[in-house]
Amino acid sequence: MARIALVQNLYEDQLGLLWVSACLRERGHRSMVFIADSRRGLLRRLHEFNPHIVGFPCTTGNTSFVLETARDIRKVARPLIVVGGPHPTHMPGIIDEDPVDIVCIGEGEHAMADLADAVDRSTDFTQIRNLWVKHDGRISRNELRPLIPDLDSLPFPDRSYYERYRLLRNKTAKMFICSRGCPFNCTFCSNPSLKKLYRSKGKFVRFRSPVNVVTEIRQVMSSSRLSFCQFVDELMISDKEWLRDFLAQYRKMIRLPFSCPVHARILDETTVKDLRDAGCDCVSFGVETGNEVLRRTVLGKDVSNSDIIAAAGLLKKHGIRCKTFNMFGLPNETVENALETLRLNRMIRPDYLFASIVQFLPGTELTEYAMREGIIDKDFAVKSTASYFKSSIARMRDINKIIRLQKLFAALVHLPIPERAVRILLSLHLDVLYEAVFVVTYGIMVVRSARKRFLNTLLIGVKLMRFFRS
């Protein structure tokens, strides 16, 4: 039996990690999930567990955490260091970093289980598909295995170790995923690159059966307090037939309020009614920008402002709250374009909103476009890319004013401040004040949307503010 430590650095459900853990346990290995709330505490707990393998889920934004933590582990122990997730999938060259022994590309459940089997049996693991393995000064770059065709064949995500963490144990809103993949090809998303990576290796968009998802939710209900389901699929409503079947079973067997992502162009009244009747409390969808030309030509998203206005109207008509996702600092965006995003959100009046700064992530068409246009350097340092909430590396004339609008956005959408006054605010060098406004307004939204006990809400709010400042 191999011992595998899986390390995350945020207090949130990381379902990919939990699926890997479940597959490891199904093969008879001992897997534990650790949350790195402090470096010293993590190292102490890892020393006690004494793992053969330490695995890190890695996004572009947390590469520094992963590499620094792996180096600290290496100072006191010699487990295999495995890095997987979105960033290594698109930037497998991270294997050249000193502490990294193995990179897991693409879906990791079966690859990690095969690795644990080999470690347990002391057999060769350099030829396992989906893994790049560093050994004897060389790197074995193994091919990808096909996509998992039947998601029902996977065990349910292993949430058991989260019970050790009070913040997650007391959280009564939990995340679930019904599908993998997205049919659309937005340039800011990794899906187009993933589709190329997995070409001829199986169907890209796959759904679990409705009964499989409902059974998982009922299992969670039986083992912990559950008052709200958060479906965090990339796009849950793309298969209308599947959706109708699932919502019917959910309404019959679960009967809890839930939230899910939708797409403004394919949202129709029948779907909205079905969601409402099943208990849908809130949906989210991407506005991205209020400028249709930028949305179509730069972001590759064929959604009109009329689609967005119609979708918001349907949701309000049937009593479902909505959350919009908005981005600032797009290539070639001007202050006038950014103000169009403000106008559109003021028109549809979302209940919640998310306003981020565009980040140029590896493997995306948006990043390639920005490099071609000279908006970012071709050799920009991915691991030092700014936070979604702090600043931008784009070189554009209006970027400072656009970033100020991003900080004030949540407040401005709901306050009747004339656009003339908004333009003046964007010209003022009050960035510290605007940062404070950002933290306060998003903290209010966290409290408003929370469905937990007050203490738990407060703790999440504190951690959120620390994240924004980091």
N, C-alpha and C positions, 0 to 999 in steps of 0.2 A: 504494500500500500504506500503510495507516494503522498507526501504532504505538500499542498499547494496553498500559498497565501496570495489572495487577490486584493490589491490595494487601491482604494479610491480616495479622493481628497475633498469630496463634497457630501453634505448631509442630504442626499436625495436618492431615490430609487434609481439604480443603474442596471436596467434590466438585461443588457447584454452581458454584463459581468455575472449576474445571477443565473443566466442561462448556462454560461460556461461552468459555474459552480455546480449546477444541477447535473450536468453531463459528467463532470468529474466524479461526483458522488455515485451516480448510476453505474460507473465503471468500478466502484469499490475503493476510490481514493478519498483521502481526507482533505476537504477544501474548506477554507475559512476566508471570509471577507473582512478586511480591516479598513477602518476609516481613519485617515491620518489627521486627527484633530490636533496633534502636536508631534513634532519630529522625535522628541525623546520618548514619548509614550509609545509611539509606533515601533521604534527600534526595540524597546523593552518587550513589547508583546510579541514581536517577531522572533526575538531571541528565545522566548519561552516556547513558542510554537515550533521553532527549528525547522523551517520548510526546506524541501528539496528545490522547489520552484517558487519564485515570486513573480506574479503577473501584474502588469499595470495596464488599465485602459487609458488610451492616450488620444486626446484631441490636440489640435494645433495650439490651443490656448494654454494647455497645461504641460507642455513638453519640459519646461524648466523644472516644474515640480517633480516630474517623473525622473528626469536625469539626476537631479540633485539628491532625491531620496534614494535612488538606486546606488549612487556613489557612497552615500552614508552607510547603506546596507553592506556594500562591498568592503568597507573598512573593518567590519566585525565578523563577517560570515561570507560563504562562497556558494550561495544558492544560484541556480540558473536564473538569469534576469530575462523575462519575456515581456515585450511591449507589443500591444495589439490595439485595434480600434481604427478610427478614421485617419488619423495622421500617419501612422506607419503604413496603412494600406496605400496611401497616395505618395508617401515619402519614405519608402523602405530603406533609404540611405541612412536613416537614423541608426541602423545597425553598426555604422562606423563609430558611433560614440562608445567610449571606453566601457561603461558599465553594462552595455546591452549585449546579451549573448544570442538572443533569438528575436526575430520579428515575426508576428503573426499577421498575415494579410487576409482581408476579407472575413468571411464567417469563421469564427474561432472555436465553436463548440467541439467538433470532432477532432480538429487538429490538436487542441489542448489535451483532450482525452487520450489521443494517440501518444502525445509526448509524455504524459504521466505514466502510461503503460510502459513505454520504453525505459523511462527512468527507474520505475519500480523493478523491471526485469534486468536492468543494467545492459540493455541492448542498444544498438545504434539508433539515434534519432535524427540523423542529419538528412534523411531522405523523406521526411514526412511532408506531404503536400500542404500547401498554404504557409509553410514555415521557411524563412530564410535563417540559416544557422551558421554562426561563426565558429570555426574550429580549425586548429593547427594553422592559423594565419590565413585561412581561406574562408570563403563564404559559399555555402550551398544554397542556391536560389531555386527552390523547388516550385513546381507548377501549382496552379490553383486546382482544387477539386471542384466538381460541379456544385452549384447552389443546392441547398437542402430543398428537395422538391416538396416534401410533405412536412409542414411545420408541426403538425399534430404528433409527429414521431419524436419530437423533443420533449423531455420532461418539463414540468412547470418550473419557472424560475425559482431558485432556492433562496427564499427570503428569511430563512431561519436565523442567520447570524445578525440580521438587523435588530433582532430582539435585544441584543446586548447594548444598544444605543438608545437612550431614553428619547432623544429627539425624534427618532424614526419609530420607536416602539409606540409612542403616544400619538403618532400621526395617523389620523383616521381617514385621510384622503390618500389613496394609493394608486400607483400607476400600473397600467396594463397596455399590452401591445397585441393587436389582432392580426397584423400583417407585416410584411417586409417589402420594401421597394415602393417607388412612385412612378406613375406613368408619364409624368411631365419632365421637361428638360430645362429647368431654370438655370441660367448661367452661374448664379451665385451658389448653387447647390452641388454637392459631390455626385449626385445621381448620374448625370451624363457620363462622367469618368468611370463610375462603377459599372455602368452598362457596357462600356467598351472593354473594361477589364474582364467582365464575365460573359463576353460575347461567345455564343455557342456552348455555354455551360449551364443552360437551364433557363426556365421562366424567371424573369426578374421580379415581377410583382406577384406575390403569393399571399394567400389568406389562410389563417387557421380556420377550422370549421367552427361555426357558431357554438356548437355543443362543447367543443374543446375550451373555448374562451369562457363560456358560462361556468363550466366545471371548475376552472381555475379560480374564478371569482368566488364561487361558493366555498372552495377550499380555504381561501383567504378569510372569508367571512367566519368560517368555523374555528379558525385559529387565532384571530385577532379582531380588534374592533375596526369595523369598516363602515363609514357613513357616506363616502363619496368615491366614485371611480373616475380616474383621469386617464382617458385613452390618448396615448401619445404617439399613435401611428403617424407616418408621414402624410397619409391621406386615407382616412377611414371610409369615405363615401364614394370612392371611385368605382366600386362594383355594387350597383344599386340592388341587384338580386340578392347578393350576399348580405347587404345591409338590412334589407327587409326581413330576411330570415333571422338574422342576429337580433334585431330590435324586438321582434316578436318573442323570441326566447328570453331575452333580457327582461322584457316587460313582465313576463310570466314568472320567471325564476329568481330574479334579483330585486327589482323594484327599488333601486337606489338612484338618487340623482347622479348625473355624470356630465363630463365635458368631453369634447372631441374636436379635432381639426376638420375644417371643411375647405372647399374651393369655391370662390364666388361665382365662377363661370358655370359650374355644373350643379349649383345648389338650386333646386326647384321647390315649389310649394309642397308637393307630395312628400319629398324628403324631409322638409322642415316639420311638417305635421307628424310624420313617423317618429322623428327625433323627439319632438315634444311629448308625444303620447307615451314614449318609452321612458321618459324622465329626464331628458336632456335639459340641463340647467344653463349651460354656456357653451358656445363654440368659438373657435378662433380661426381667422383666415388672414392671408397676407394682402395688405394694401401695397406694401413696399414703398411706392412713391405715388404722388398724386399726378405725375406727368405721364400720360399714356405713351408718349414716344420713348421716353427712357425705359418705361416698364417693358415695352415690346422689344426695342432694339438693343438695349444694353442688358436687360435682365432676362430676355427671352421668355417673357411671361405674357401670353395672349389673353389678357383680361382687360376689359375696358372699365372706365369709371362708372359707366351705366350698369355694368355687371355688379360692381361693388355696391352701388347705391341700391340696386334692386335686392341684392342678397341681404343687406342690412335692414331694408324695409320688411322683407318677409320674416326675418327673425324677430323684429319688434312686433309685428302683427300677431305673431303666435307666442309671444312672451318668452323668447329665449334670449338670454344676454349674449353679447358678442365682445370679442377681444380682437383688436387689429394688430398686426405686426408691420412696423414701418422702419425704413432704413434711410440713413442720411450719410452724405459723403460719397454718393455714387459717382463713377467716372463721368465727367462732363456735366455734372449737376451744378446749377447756379442757385443763388438765393431765391430767385423767382420760382425755380422748379421746386425747391424745398418748401416754399410758402404754399404751393399747390397741394402738397401733402397735408399741410395744416388745414387748408380750406376743405379738402375732401373729408378729413376726419371730423371737422366741425359740422359738416353737413350730415354725416351719418350718425354722429354722437355715439361712439362705442362706449360700452360700460367700463371696459378696461382697454389699455393699449400698451404696446411695447415699442419703444423707439430706440433702436440701436445704431451704432456707427458701422458702416460697411467695413468688414475685415476681408483682406485678400488672402484667401486660403489656398493651399497647394492643390493642384489638380482640377481647379475650376476654370471654366471658360472666362468668367469675369476677371480672374487674375491674369490670364493670358492677354485679354483685351487691354487691361490697364497697363501691362508692361509694353505692349505694342504701341500704345498711345503716349508712352513716356510719363504716365501719371504716377507710376511707382517704378523703382529701380528693378532691373532684371535679376539682380542678385540680392534682393531684399531679404533680410533675416527673418525667416518665418517664425522662429521660436521667440523672437522679440517683438512680434506684432502687437500693436496696442490693444487694450481691452475693448470689448464691444461697447463699453460705456464711457471710455475716457477720451481718446483722441484718435486721429487718423494719420496714416503715413502718406496719404495722397497729396500730391502737389497740384493744387488748384487755387485759382484766384480767390474764391469765396469760402474756402474751407473753414476758416475760423468762425465766420458768421454762421455757417451751416451747423457747425458743432455746437454753437451757442443755442441755436434753435432746437437741436436734439435735447439739450439739457432742460430747456423750458417747455418742451413739447406737451408733456402730460398736463401741465398747468394751463398752457395756452389753449388747448383744445376745449377746456371746460370753463374758462374765464372769458367774459365778454370784452376782451381788450382789442381795440381797433387795430387793424393791420398796420396803419400808419405808426401807431405806438410800438407795435412789434418790431418794425424795421429799425426804429430808434434803439430799442433794447439790444438788437443784434449788433449794433455799431459800438456799444459800450464795452469797455474792457473790464467787465465785472465777472470774470470767469469763476472766481472762488465762490461768489454769491450764487451764480447759476448752478454750480456743482451742488451747493447746499439745497437749492430748490429741487434739483433732480432727486437727491436722496430722500427728501421729505415727501415729495409727491409719489414716488414709487413705494416708499414705506407705507403710505396711506393706502395705496392699492393692495399691497400685500395683506394688510389688516382687513380691508373690506372684503377681499375675496377668500379669506381664510375660513375653513370649516373645521376648526380645531379648538381646543381649550385655549383660553387667553394666554396662559404662560407659554404654551408651545408656540403660539403665534408670535409672542414677543421675542422668543429665542430665535425663531426663523428670521424675524425682522432685523435683529442685531447682526446675525451672520450675513444677511443680505447686504446690509450697509457696509460691513467690513469687506465684502466681495467687491462692491462698487468702488471702494476707496483703493483697493489693491491694484 
